[in-house]
């Protein structure tokens, strides 16, 4: 976004529009008039880009809620900012430094001043990519009657049958030796399949096979032939592999 604004501003300067006043316009040649019209169009693009940027950085303030010295951290993958691509309010923003708070399920940005942080309004975030993962926002209406709650989900496999993961952490305050200490731990990752607008919790091969009775035998053979493991360590990769194979049947 910053590079886009700089490029537009340079084009405006190059068009000479910033130096031409009403008197100059009256005396301008046809070529000069064309340049000034182009500059006016660039000014409109520049103003529009500024409005878009303001929209992204106009969320509520994000304040830290953990005690100093808390064990663990609340963010996805790392405490450092990662470059994200965010679809927010219908606009796509690329190369945005961001962090994803897994305790509060919020996407966090550093304010343009650099002295504070803000959180994006989750309902306006359609999706974002961070650390090689794509997270999609599911609204209350879209998950009504399902085992899911509204929020962000890691889209592991897209298609008619999608695989999603719920990645969450929890923050606890414990009393130890008459003092309060903070602790952040990861919750168990939950996995879901989305098929025909409905969501199903899955954790083992049988959960997937039940959803595809006509393909059950082929899917079971695939699990055995590829030795797919559905324990905690292998569950995610196994679910993705099995669903991708199902899409080929």
Secondary structure, DSSP 8 states (H G I E B T S, - for coil): -HHHHHHHHHHHHHHTTTT--HHHHHH--HHHHHHHHHHHHHHHHHHHHHHHHHHHT-S-EE---S-TT-BS-SBSS-SS-EEEEEEETTEEEEEEEEEEETTTTEEEEE-TTSSSEEE--GGGEEEEEETTEEEEEE-TTTTTTSS--SEEEEEEE-SSEEEEEE--EEEEEEEETTEEEEEEEE---EEEEEETTEEEEE-SHHHHHHH-GGGHHHHHHHHHHTT---STTTHHHHHHHHHHHHTT-
